[in-house]
Amino acid sequence: MIEIKELTQFYGKKIVLDHVNLTIETNEICALVGRNGAGKSTLINSLLGIIPVKKGIVKINGLKFSKRNSGDIAFLPEKFMLYPPLSGLENMTFFALASLKTVDMVRIRELLESVSLWEDRHLAIKNYSKGMLQRLGLAITLYQDSGILILDEPTSGIDPMGRKEILQILKSLEGKTILLSSHHLDEIRQLCTHVAYLEDCTIQKFTVDEFLETQRLGDNAL
Ligand SMILES: Nc1ncnc2c1ncn2[C@@H]1O[C@H](COP(=O)(O)OP(=O)(O)OP(=O)(O)O)[C@@H](O)[C@H]1O
């Protein structure tokens, strides 16, 4: 569960988040939506502890940052660094070791199969397509088995088929709390249960149906 209470964040005199409140429960998939510069990265970085919380409270599974374990949140950045000459399997093994200090080959196989990369596991990732790279990034992120997943535009730059594959993987996950930033209404409609709409330094949480209704009425634009 993610709980944000009265979070205020600013850079110098510029307030980006102003007394923001947002709760995301287990089994909710919440899209974080807002125009460029609305403050999505600031919110995500506040959750991850990359930006210290200046005012307000941010809790993950009831714990503030200082009490959390590093594996409590798994984060898939929009652009992540992998090692191009190494294979998908080698990259995954490397990150498994780096994040959890153990390499569970059964789990690695399960995850590579779930993202349809087991057949191509020995191929150097410099030869992977953008969709394959994104699926590998997702498998690496899921290896931690965290209950909380934060995904920064997980389908950005991927063709419709690749996007469909990523959405299917995310849809199949159970018992997670997921926050993902997205600019795609169709993706939100297919995948998400809720939308956190960031505008004018504040957040409104909608069910997806409510949000789509505001779109139809032209109140909000992505
Ligand atoms: N380190 C910083 N110092 C000063 N201003 C910043 C800093 N980081 C972000 N900002 C400003 O804060 C505002 C929110 O930025 P943020 O990156 O959180 O928005 P965003 O919604 O993630 O944008 P985008 O969709 O373009 O990635 C912007 O006006 C940005 O210029």
The ligand as an SDF file (V2000), in Angstrom:
LIG
                    3D

 31 33  0  0  0  0  0  0  0  0999 V2000
   16.0100   19.5510   -9.7020 N   0  0  0  0  0  0  0  0  0  0  0  0
   15.1500   20.5040  -10.0760 C   0  0  0  0  0  0  0  0  0  0  0  0
   15.4070   21.7820   -9.8310 N   0  0  0  0  0  0  0  0  0  0  0  0
   14.5440   22.7570  -10.1780 C   0  0  0  0  0  0  0  0  0  0  0  0
   13.3500   22.5230  -10.7720 N   0  0  0  0  0  0  0  0  0  0  0  0
   13.0350   21.2570  -11.0340 C   0  0  0  0  0  0  0  0  0  0  0  0
   13.9030   20.1760  -10.7030 C   0  0  0  0  0  0  0  0  0  0  0  0
   13.3190   19.0240  -11.0820 N   0  0  0  0  0  0  0  0  0  0  0  0
   12.1360   19.3690  -11.6290 C   0  0  0  0  0  0  0  0  0  0  0  0
   11.9630   20.7010  -11.6010 N   0  0  0  0  0  0  0  0  0  0  0  0
   10.7800   21.4320  -12.0810 C   0  0  0  0  0  0  0  0  0  0  0  0
    9.6640   20.9360  -11.3720 O   0  0  0  0  0  0  0  0  0  0  0  0
    8.5310   20.7960  -12.2330 C   0  0  0  0  0  0  0  0  0  0  0  0
    8.0560   19.3580  -12.1980 C   0  0  0  0  0  0  0  0  0  0  0  0
    9.0530   18.5410  -12.8080 O   0  0  0  0  0  0  0  0  0  0  0  0
    8.8780   16.9670  -12.9560 P   0  0  0  0  0  0  0  0  0  0  0  0
   10.1080   16.4800  -13.6620 O   0  0  0  0  0  0  0  0  0  0  0  0
    8.5390   16.3900  -11.6360 O   0  0  0  0  0  0  0  0  0  0  0  0
    7.6050   16.8870  -13.9250 O   0  0  0  0  0  0  0  0  0  0  0  0
    7.0930   15.6610  -14.8490 P   0  0  0  0  0  0  0  0  0  0  0  0
    5.6070   15.6810  -14.7540 O   0  0  0  0  0  0  0  0  0  0  0  0
    7.7940   14.4220  -14.4700 O   0  0  0  0  0  0  0  0  0  0  0  0
    7.5620   16.1370  -16.2850 O   0  0  0  0  0  0  0  0  0  0  0  0
    7.7930   15.2320  -17.6160 P   0  0  0  0  0  0  0  0  0  0  0  0
    6.4580   14.6680  -18.0120 O   0  0  0  0  0  0  0  0  0  0  0  0
    8.2850   16.2500  -18.6200 O   0  0  0  0  0  0  0  0  0  0  0  0
    8.8310   14.1950  -17.2980 O   0  0  0  0  0  0  0  0  0  0  0  0
    8.9900   21.2820  -13.6170 C   0  0  0  0  0  0  0  0  0  0  0  0
    8.5970   22.6200  -13.7430 O   0  0  0  0  0  0  0  0  0  0  0  0
   10.4900   21.1580  -13.5570 C   0  0  0  0  0  0  0  0  0  0  0  0
   11.1000   22.1140  -14.3650 O   0  0  0  0  0  0  0  0  0  0  0  0
  1  2  1  0
  2  3  1  0
  2  7  2  0
  3  4  2  0
  4  5  1  0
  5  6  2  0
  6  7  1  0
  6 10  1  0
  7  8  1  0
  8  9  2  0
  9 10  1  0
 10 11  1  0
 11 12  1  0
 11 30  1  0
 12 13  1  0
 13 14  1  0
 13 28  1  0
 14 15  1  0
 15 16  1  0
 16 17  2  0
 16 18  1  0
 16 19  1  0
 19 20  1  0
 20 21  2  0
 20 22  1  0
 20 23  1  0
 23 24  1  0
 24 25  2  0
 24 26  1  0
 24 27  1  0
 28 29  1  0
 28 30  1  0
 30 31  1  0
M  END
$$$$
